[in-house]
């Protein structure tokens, strides 16, 4: 299974910390690209430490951060699967 589908498959069991899911990818740049595509495709949601869903402008801003800043921000994020992606994976 490719990392993107494995990422979505892991979320079928419920929300997971982003840092746990990053281990599925061979590199941070690959993870960033895939996560951005899944966000843009309405397959996942990012949830902040405060429990609020990140808005598109927030994850767009995050996508422009350096790898080290992005990795630090990821430590505080949780990923949630959308119904659209759940249908695709199931």
N, C-alpha and C positions, 0 to 999 in steps of 0.2 A: 504494500500500500504506500502511496506517496505521502509525504509529510502533511500536505494540506488536508487530505481526506482523513488521515490518522488524527490530526488536530480536531477536525469536526467530529469524528467518531468518539473521541475521548469525552467530548462535551455532551454526548447523549445521556451520560449518567448524571449530569448537572454541571453547574458553574465550577470553574477551576481557576486558580491563580495563573496569570499569564506566565510567570517565571517557570512554572511547572511545564507548561505547554511549549515553551521555547526550546526545551531539550529535544523536541521532535525534529528540529531543523538542523541542518549541517552548519549553518552560520547565522549570525545576527542579520546581515543584509538579506539573506533569503527569507528569514522569518518576518522581517519588516515588510518586505514586498508582499508576501503571502497574506499577512494580517491586514495590510492596507487594502488589498484586493477583496478580502472577505468582508471587511467593513463597507467598502464601496458597493459590494454586491448584496448587502443587507443579509449576510449569513451569520454574522456575529455582532455582539455588542460588547463594548468595553465599559466596565463599571469601576468607578474610582473608590478610594478608601472610605469616602463619605457615603457610599451606597448609591450615588447618583450616576446615571448613564452619561458617558462622555458624549458631547454633542459633536457633529461633524467638524465644526471649526476647530474643536479641541484636538481631535485625532489627526486632522490635517496639519495642525501646528506641531504635534508630536512627531509626525512623519518627517518633518524638516530638521529635527534635532540630531545631534551627533549620535553615533552608536553608543557611546558611554552614557550620555544623558538619556537616551531612549531606554537603555537597559535599567538605569536607576528608576525611571518613571514606571517601567514594567513591573517593578517590585511591588508597587502599590495598586496594581490593576487586576481585576478579575474579568474573565471572559464568560459570556453567556451566549448560547446558541439561539438563533431565531427559528421560528417555525418553518420558514422557507428552507433553511439549511437542514433542519431535522428531517424534513421530507426527502431531501436529496440524499442524505446519508443512510436513512433507514431502509 
